[in-house]
Amino acid sequence: MSGTEERRENTGLVVYSSKTGNTRKLAQGIHRGLEDALGEGIRIAAVEDNPDPAGSAWILAGFWADRGNADQKALNYLKSLEGRSVGLFGTLGAYPDSAHAKDIAQKARDAAAEKNTVLGCFLCQGKIDPALTERFRSLPADNPHAMTEERMKRHTEAAKHPDENDIASGVSACLAMIKAVLPGAAN
Ligand SMILES: Cc1cc2nc3c(=O)[nH]c(=O)nc-3n(C[C@H](O)[C@H](O)[C@H](O)COP(=O)(O)O)c2cc1C
């Protein structure tokens, strides 16, 4: 194999869906961290640009949580992939170790797993659109979505993310996911 071919096989794609910028920030941090670890030439693109997966040894796809699922643009892209090795990352308002987060991760995994191999999923919190927080605040106390002290605490914590620790954890998690499909890996 020539050097050029080797390099091409080594490349991957980071694609992300982001409404308010949290997942874009995480994606850019992961991309930077991966290039530091693996070398330059890794592609990064917004899902709206519908990046061609051809030639990518692996794909890392980012989503944001939207009403109990991964967002629709990310789901559509995941479902368009075939025969790929796909790692997932995402941001959400809920705590990443909550049952809600696990449920959303599973839905993203299921969408990707239809025609691909899923390598894993990394989640962290992302600040919640203040307009949404306000909407919850305006609900009457007997509404199931009404703002409670515990919910407000979660929104306040989410407002600090994704931070540098989240990005460092995302880089480590994504490196571990793609390790299995890097050239030279025992598999
Ligand atoms: C319309 C809407 C729906 C949301 N639904 C959920 C949800 O079901 N679960 C959750 O944990 N967070 C939810 N969030 C919070 C976002 O997932 C979170 O703020 C995320 O980081 C946004 O990512 P982005 O900045 O990349 O768009 C929602 C936010 C909005 C605006």
The ligand as a Gaussian input file, in Angstrom:
#p B3LYP/6-31G(d) Opt

LIG

0 1
 C      -36.810000      22.046000      21.741000
 C      -35.827000      21.443000      22.704000
 C      -36.029000      20.163000      23.170000
 C      -35.142000      19.592000      24.085000
 N      -35.376000      18.307000      24.523000
 C      -34.528000      17.765000      25.435000
 C      -34.766000      16.464000      25.955000
 O      -35.722000      15.774000      25.598000
 N      -33.906000      15.974000      26.879000
 C      -32.808000      16.681000      27.314000
 O      -32.067000      16.172000      28.157000
 N      -32.532000      17.911000      26.811000
 C      -33.364000      18.458000      25.892000
 N      -33.092000      19.705000      25.378000
 C      -31.822000      20.377000      25.744000
 C      -30.803000      20.257000      24.597000
 O      -30.656000      18.920000      24.157000
 C      -29.419000      20.768000      25.034000
 O      -29.509000      22.122000      25.427000
 C      -28.378000      20.592000      23.932000
 O      -27.099000      20.824000      24.457000
 C      -28.606000      21.510000      22.752000
 O      -27.587000      21.269000      21.817000
 P      -27.171000      22.304000      20.669000
 O      -26.705000      23.569000      21.340000
 O      -26.074000      21.617000      19.941000
 O      -28.383000      22.563000      19.815000
 C      -33.989000      20.311000      24.497000
 C      -33.776000      21.608000      24.008000
 C      -34.682000      22.187000      23.136000
 C      -34.421000      23.583000      22.637000

